[in-house]
Amino acid sequence: MGMESGYKKSARIETIIVAIPIVIIILFLIGCSGILKFFKIDYRLIEASTSGRYEVLDQIRELEEYKIVNVQHMTKGIVQLKTFKVEYPKDFNAGKFKVSFQKGDKVKNVILQTEEKVGHYARVIPGETVVDGYIQLMEEGGTAEDITLNSSENNKTVVLNKAEEKYFIEMLYKRFDKNISEKDAKYINQVKDYALAIYFNGKKGLESFHKKLSKSMEEAPAKLKSLSILVYKEKSKKTQPELATVIKDEEGLDSWQRILEDKRKLKLPEGKIKGVFIYKEEFEGKILGSTEYYIFAKMESGEGYYKKFKMTSKFEMDTYNAEKVKELIKNIGRENWFKDQYPESDHDLWRDSLLKEGK
């Protein structure tokens, strides 16, 4: 009995001795886990440093069955802008081209038809091939099939006449005045060639036309050539506004340009307007924008205000009266005017005399 009791006691001691290290290890692990949780350290990340996580390895394994179809560079590259020369018109394959012009969220489309006569993909040589095509502006809601040959307000599309085609081409050449991207230069040259083929339609003159536009962009900056002043007269039988005078002398043009130096934008006051004038600038050395317009509003208070605007047919009228002033100002808008800094000048007295004649 004594020996048996001693044996059991010895066995218990050995068990305790073996268990103590195990308990210490368990407590250590629990302690480490608590420390990791306390410091918000995910133990799985530590595990991953030596071995892959099963769920991640499974996702990678699934990719074995997928085909790589695209590699996209996510870093935004820097577009290099520089000056490009207008290329001499090149041959192209005929087609009906839709060109999209975008500014911010607004997109305007232009159709250039070059295939209707010669057939799809036929070789077109600008200035030699007769294409009998057209350039068509598409307004919002218009379609390429909705073709009209005038510029009525109800039209959703407008086919350009020859003068308008020329202006469209000049607009394309003008784009080479500025720094543009290589991609932009490529697009502009392509569209320019389509437009030239339509404009010349197999007739001679393309080479000299191209040289003239190209040369004008390399010459000195545009210079003001003349200033035409038009006035709206109430009792006149002429179409309004009518021409009052044309200034061509250097002193007169310099005086006008000094007026334009004040660029502080103001809102046109709500007071009564005594009279309205149109100032038409004409430049030499410009291929586009050779004519620019300013409107001048003479207030009953004696103050005057100018604003640059785009002249259109809606500013022309058969007869003019005081009630139509509101219509004019509504079309122009009351924002972005600048004040006449020379209200007591001889020029202002001359304007007053014109208004008296009109009444």
C-alpha positions as a printed Julia matrix, in Angstrom:
359×3 Matrix{Float64}:
   0.0     0.0      0.0
   2.76    2.45     0.9
   4.63    1.69    -2.28
   1.45    2.12    -4.37
   0.66    5.42    -2.71
   4.19    6.65    -3.39
   3.93    5.62    -7.04
   0.69    7.58    -7.56
   2.17   10.63    -5.92
   5.2    10.41    -8.17
   2.96   10.08   -11.28
   0.97   13.19   -10.29
   4.18   15.17    -9.87
   5.38   14.11   -13.35
   2.0    15.1    -14.86
   2.17   18.52   -13.22
   5.73   18.98   -14.42
   4.71   18.15   -18.03
   1.51   20.28   -17.86
   3.2    23.42   -16.56
   5.15   24.16   -19.82
   2.03   23.48   -21.88
  -0.02   25.92   -19.76
   2.74   28.52   -20.06
   2.79   28.15   -23.85
  -1.01   28.47   -24.06
  -0.99   31.55   -21.85
   1.77   33.05   -23.97
  -0.18   32.54   -27.17
  -3.34   33.99   -25.63
  -1.33   36.93   -24.44
   0.18   37.57   -27.88
  -3.23   37.36   -29.5
  -4.57   39.88   -27.02
  -1.67   42.22   -27.69
  -2.26   41.97   -31.47
  -5.95   42.68   -31.02
  -5.21   45.56   -28.68
  -2.98   47.17   -31.27
  -5.42   46.19   -34.09
  -2.85   44.03   -35.87
  -4.38   41.28   -38.01
  -2.47   38.07   -37.28
  -3.41   36.79   -40.72
  -1.11   39.4    -42.25
   1.74   38.05   -40.18
   0.83   34.57   -41.32
   0.82   35.67   -44.93
   4.4    36.8    -44.7
   5.51   33.23   -44.51
   2.61   31.38   -46.19
  -0.28   32.33   -48.49
  -3.79   32.77   -47.12
  -6.05   30.02   -48.39
  -8.89   32.32   -49.47
  -6.47   34.57   -51.39
  -4.75   31.62   -53.0
  -8.14   30.36   -54.17
  -8.9    33.71   -55.85
  -5.53   33.67   -57.58
  -6.11   30.08   -58.69
  -9.41   31.08   -60.29
  -7.58   33.56   -62.52
  -5.95   30.61   -64.31
  -9.23   30.14   -66.18
  -9.46   33.83   -67.24
  -7.99   35.24   -70.44
  -6.1    38.55   -70.44
  -8.0    40.8    -72.85
  -6.77   44.29   -72.01
  -3.9    46.09   -70.31
  -4.69   49.71   -69.37
  -2.16   52.26   -68.19
  -3.81   53.79   -65.12
  -1.32   56.61   -64.71
  -2.5    59.73   -66.52
   0.02   60.65   -69.15
   0.99   64.22   -69.97
  -0.21   65.23   -73.45
   2.56   67.09   -75.22
   1.2    70.2    -76.93
   3.2    71.89   -79.66
   2.77   73.71   -82.94
   2.13   71.7    -86.1
   2.14   72.84   -89.71
  -0.9    72.4    -91.91
  -0.22   69.48   -94.23
  -0.79   69.79   -97.96
  -4.12   68.1    -98.82
  -3.81   64.34   -99.29
  -5.8    61.74  -101.19
  -8.32   59.74   -99.16
 -10.92   57.01   -99.56
 -14.42   58.38  -100.07
 -16.95   58.03   -97.3
 -19.69   59.75   -95.36
 -17.82   61.09   -92.33
 -19.3    62.18   -89.03
 -17.01   64.55   -87.14
 -17.73   65.33   -83.47
 -16.62   68.61   -81.91
 -16.63   68.62   -78.12
 -16.44   71.46   -75.59
 -16.94   70.31   -72.01
 -20.14   68.25   -71.98
 -21.43   69.71   -75.24
 -20.94   67.81   -78.5
 -21.74   69.13   -81.98
 -21.58   66.88   -85.04
 -20.76   67.69   -88.64
 -21.38   65.39   -91.62
 -19.01   65.5    -94.61
 -20.42   63.55   -97.57
 -17.82   62.58  -100.19
 -19.0    59.19  -101.47
 -22.44   59.77  -102.96
 -21.18   60.35  -106.52
 -17.9    58.39  -106.65
 -18.92   55.43  -104.48
 -17.83   54.15  -101.11
 -14.07   53.87  -100.59
 -13.25   55.32  -104.03
 -10.03   57.33  -104.25
 -10.62   61.06  -103.85
  -8.01   63.68  -104.81
  -8.95   67.06  -103.3
  -9.09   69.67  -106.04
  -9.31   67.06  -108.83
 -12.13   64.65  -108.01
 -15.74   65.76  -108.54
 -17.55   64.45  -105.46
 -20.73   66.59  -105.5
 -20.71   66.32  -101.73
 -21.82   68.56   -98.89
 -20.97   69.68   -95.36
 -23.87   69.42   -92.98
 -24.14   70.9    -89.49
 -26.24   68.81   -87.14
 -28.02   70.45   -84.25
 -29.13   68.53   -81.18
 -31.84   66.1    -82.2
 -30.88   66.18   -85.89
 -29.93   63.12   -87.92
 -27.73   62.61   -90.95
 -30.82   61.87   -93.04
 -32.66   65.03   -91.95
 -31.08   67.27   -94.6
 -32.29   70.79   -95.31
 -30.79   73.38   -97.6
 -31.52   76.59   -95.67
 -30.98   77.96   -92.19
 -34.54   78.3    -90.93
 -34.9    78.12   -87.15
 -37.05   75.0    -87.53
 -34.29   73.03   -89.21
 -32.43   70.44   -87.19
 -29.64   70.27   -89.76
 -28.14   72.81   -92.15
 -26.19   72.13   -95.34
 -23.5    74.76   -95.88
 -23.34   76.95   -98.95
 -20.01   77.75  -100.65
 -19.24   80.81   -98.53
 -19.98   78.8    -95.39
 -17.86   75.87   -96.57
 -14.95   78.28   -97.04
 -15.43   79.66   -93.53
 -15.54   76.12   -92.1
 -12.24   75.3    -93.85
 -10.65   78.51   -92.56
 -11.73   77.53   -89.05
  -9.84   74.24   -89.43
  -6.68   75.97   -90.69
  -6.93   78.47   -87.83
  -6.58   75.66   -85.3
  -2.93   75.29   -86.26
  -2.26   78.76   -84.82
  -2.28   77.24   -81.33
  -0.34   74.49   -79.59
  -2.23   71.23   -80.11
  -1.62   67.52   -79.59
  -0.37   65.22   -82.33
  -3.73   63.43   -82.29
  -5.6    66.73   -82.76
  -3.33   67.7    -85.65
  -4.04   64.36   -87.36
  -7.82   64.76   -87.01
  -7.81   68.38   -88.21
  -5.76   67.53   -91.3
  -8.11   64.68   -92.17
 -11.27   66.76   -91.84
  -9.62   69.64   -93.72
  -8.95   67.32   -96.69
 -12.57   66.1    -96.77
 -13.83   69.69   -96.66
 -11.45   70.87   -99.4
 -12.57   68.05  -101.7
 -16.18   69.15  -101.22
 -15.45   72.86  -101.58
 -13.37   72.67  -104.77
 -15.29   69.71  -106.22
 -12.73   69.0   -108.95
 -12.1    72.65  -109.81
  -8.7    74.35  -109.89
  -7.37   76.68  -107.22
  -6.7    74.38  -104.29
  -2.94   74.82  -104.32
  -3.02   78.62  -104.21
  -5.85   78.52  -101.66
  -3.82   76.26   -99.37
  -0.67   78.37   -99.75
  -2.53   81.57   -98.99
  -4.08   80.24   -95.78
  -0.84   78.6    -94.66
   1.16   81.77   -95.31
  -1.3    84.04   -93.51
  -0.76   82.06   -90.31
   3.0    82.55   -90.5
   2.79   86.32   -91.01
   2.67   89.08   -88.41
  -0.31   89.31   -86.0
  -3.55   90.7    -87.38
  -3.89   94.48   -87.59
  -7.11   96.48   -87.33
  -7.87   97.74   -90.84
 -11.18   99.57   -90.41
 -13.99  100.26   -87.95
 -17.54  100.56   -89.28
 -20.15  102.17   -87.02
 -23.78  101.26   -87.53
 -26.76  102.82   -85.76
 -30.34  101.74   -85.11
 -32.62  104.59   -86.28
 -36.29  104.71   -85.46
 -37.77  106.5    -88.48
 -35.44  105.24   -91.18
 -36.78  103.21   -94.1
 -33.48  101.36   -94.45
 -32.73   97.93   -92.99
 -31.48   98.36   -89.44
 -28.85   98.92   -88.21
 -27.63  101.21   -90.98
 -24.08  102.31   -91.69
 -23.18  105.71   -90.21
 -19.45  105.94   -90.94
 -16.25  103.97   -91.51
 -13.05  104.86   -89.66
  -9.78  103.96   -91.39
  -7.3   106.58   -90.2
  -4.69  105.41   -87.72
  -5.58  108.0    -85.07
  -9.23  107.01   -85.08
  -8.45  103.3    -84.87
  -5.98  103.9    -82.02
  -8.65  105.81   -80.1
 -11.05  102.89   -80.51
  -8.48  100.37   -79.3
  -7.79  102.5    -76.2
 -11.48  102.25   -75.36
 -11.21   98.46   -75.47
  -8.33   98.42   -72.96
 -10.76   98.54   -70.03
 -11.71   94.89   -69.5
 -13.62   95.23   -66.21
 -16.81   93.26   -66.78
 -20.04   94.83   -65.52
 -23.74   94.1    -65.62
 -25.71   96.44   -67.87
 -27.86   98.72   -65.65
 -31.64   98.48   -65.81
 -32.06  102.18   -66.76
 -33.67  103.41   -69.98
 -31.53  103.04   -73.12
 -31.4   106.09   -75.38
 -29.78  104.47   -78.42
 -27.94  101.41   -79.73
 -24.9   101.22   -82.04
 -22.92   98.37   -83.63
 -19.13   98.62   -84.04
 -17.71   96.33   -86.71
 -13.95   95.65   -86.66
 -12.19   94.37   -89.78
  -8.64   93.02   -89.63
  -5.94   92.28   -92.15
  -3.65   89.3    -91.72
  -6.4    87.1    -90.24
  -7.93   84.13   -92.01
 -10.73   83.66   -89.52
 -12.36   86.06   -87.15
 -11.4    88.84   -89.58
 -14.61   90.6    -88.54
 -15.6    91.16   -84.94
 -18.54   93.05   -83.45
 -19.3    95.18   -80.41
 -22.64   96.61   -79.37
 -22.84  100.0    -77.65
 -25.8   101.01   -75.45
 -26.2   104.73   -74.72
 -28.16  105.28   -71.51
 -30.52  108.22   -70.84
 -28.27  109.0    -67.86
 -25.42  109.75   -70.27
 -23.37  106.61   -69.54
 -22.42  104.18   -72.27
 -21.63  100.45   -72.23
 -19.92   98.13   -74.74
 -20.07   94.39   -75.19
 -18.46   92.02   -77.71
 -20.95   89.67   -79.36
 -21.59   87.44   -82.36
 -23.52   89.23   -85.09
 -26.34   87.15   -86.57
 -29.45   87.83   -88.66
 -31.59   88.21   -85.52
 -29.93   91.59   -84.9
 -31.07   92.85   -88.31
 -34.59   94.21   -88.7
 -36.72   96.02   -91.27
 -37.83   98.7    -88.82
 -36.6    99.76   -85.42
 -38.34  101.38   -82.47
 -37.79  101.83   -78.75
 -39.7    98.64   -77.95
 -37.2    96.56   -79.9
 -34.38   97.68   -77.61
 -35.62   95.17   -75.04
 -35.44   92.41   -77.64
 -31.89   93.4    -78.58
 -30.69   93.43   -74.96
 -32.41   90.13   -74.27
 -30.56   88.52   -77.19
 -27.23   90.03   -76.09
 -27.64   89.44   -72.34
 -26.91   91.87   -69.5
 -23.72   90.21   -68.28
 -20.11   90.98   -69.33
 -20.42   94.6    -70.5
 -17.75   97.24   -69.93
 -18.25  100.94   -69.37
 -17.3   103.72   -71.79
 -14.54  105.71   -70.08
 -14.92  108.71   -72.43
 -18.57  109.79   -72.06
 -17.9   113.47   -72.89
 -15.81  112.9    -76.02
 -16.47  114.38   -79.45
 -17.29  110.87   -80.62
 -20.04  110.64   -78.02
 -21.48  113.99   -79.15
 -21.49  112.67   -82.71
 -23.43  109.59   -81.57
 -25.99  111.85   -79.9
 -26.44  113.8    -83.13
 -27.09  110.55   -85.03
 -29.77  109.56   -82.53
 -31.52  112.91   -82.94
 -31.55  112.41   -86.71
 -33.16  109.02   -86.19
 -36.05  110.47   -84.27
